[in-house]
Amino acid sequence: MSDTIIKFDQVVKRFGALTVLDHLDFNVQRGEKVTIIGPSGSGKSTVLRILMTLESISEGVVSVDGEPLWHEQKDGKLVKASEAHLRKMRVQLGMVFQQFNLFPHMSVLRNITEGPVKVLGLSKQDARERAEELLEMVGLANQAQKYPHQLSGGQQQRVGIARALAMRPKVMLFDEPTSALDPELVGEVLNVIAALAEEHDLTMLLVTHEMRFAREVSDRVCFFDKGKIKEQGTPEELFTDPKEERTREFLKAVLDG
Ligand SMILES: Nc1ncnc2c1ncn2[C@@H]1O[C@H](COP(=O)(O)OP(=O)(O)OP(=O)(O)O)[C@@H](O)[C@H]1O
């Protein structure tokens, strides 16, 4: 039996006249680490935003763990999902954003405990213990009482990772998690993500411009172009022996640049 956790089936996303995803078929297996690379505007972030229910779809079906995300079954038919259905589905996914998106008026600890307490109904004590373990894991055990503005960008992003993990998502989504960081802070965030990828059987879907990182952490790399997967394969296949001219051009431009 295949163990598909994310499935895009002929998904179209339009913004007015602009088609951003063009009949996209895309699957992720449970436990798989998949990286999406591709030129600006090819629809990479849109895939993640659709999964987080931040953008709706125009056509097709997206499923998470076998259940439609943007639809629900009613009298044997697929109808548009209600807000309650979206809320129920959304908690299965955790996202780490480019701009961290921490709550500025809350301490680091509270940023991490808020979701588990308010959304999952954990006791404050349990949420706190969970947060402390995660802060330890991302190397910030002694920063729990600080506020986001007192931390570096790299530290804030590591809090962002801990916050997403605290919800125990089935899938972690990373949207260019290092692109807003000063170059010297990129490594500490990538190290945390690489450790997560190595030590946990989490399913991870990452959009990144860091090709070396994509190569190191992924089981599979998908090259997106114009809203479709133009080519995909293991990092070895895609980076050392790309089959498509468009992939070669892209890799040459980013690796030389
Ligand atoms: N809310 C929106 N309204 C209109 N157009 C949008 C909206 N969101 C995204 N787009 C457009 O959709 C296209 C795809 O965007 P997306 O962010 O998925 O690209 P990307 O591949 O992640 O690019 P980048 O590498 O630059 O982040 C872009 O042309 C973008 O301008």
The ligand as a Gaussian input file, in Angstrom:
#p B3LYP/6-31G(d) Opt

LIG

0 1
 N       -2.063000      36.912000      -3.777000
 C       -1.569000      36.991000      -5.007000
 N       -2.168000      37.752000      -5.957000
 C       -1.688000      37.820000      -7.214000
 N       -0.587000      37.150000      -7.645000
 C        0.050000      36.381000      -6.755000
 C       -0.389000      36.256000      -5.400000
 N        0.440000      35.404000      -4.752000
 C        1.365000      35.015000      -5.674000
 N        1.137000      35.612000      -6.854000
 C        1.937000      35.416000      -8.083000
 O        1.991000      34.030000      -8.327000
 C        3.259000      33.678000      -8.909000
 C        3.845000      32.519000      -8.138000
 O        4.149000      32.922000      -6.830000
 P        4.966000      32.025000      -5.819000
 O        5.184000      32.855000      -4.599000
 O        4.328000      30.694000      -5.654000
 O        6.321000      31.832000      -6.610000
 P        7.698000      31.216000      -6.146000
 O        8.036000      30.157000      -7.119000
 O        7.610000      30.820000      -4.704000
 O        8.670000      32.432000      -6.343000
 P        9.850000      33.054000      -5.441000
 O       11.013000      32.138000      -5.618000
 O       10.075000      34.388000      -6.061000
 O        9.333000      33.127000      -4.014000
 C        4.093000      34.940000      -8.883000
 O        4.073000      35.484000     -10.177000
 C        3.371000      35.834000      -7.913000
 O        3.539000      37.180000      -8.241000

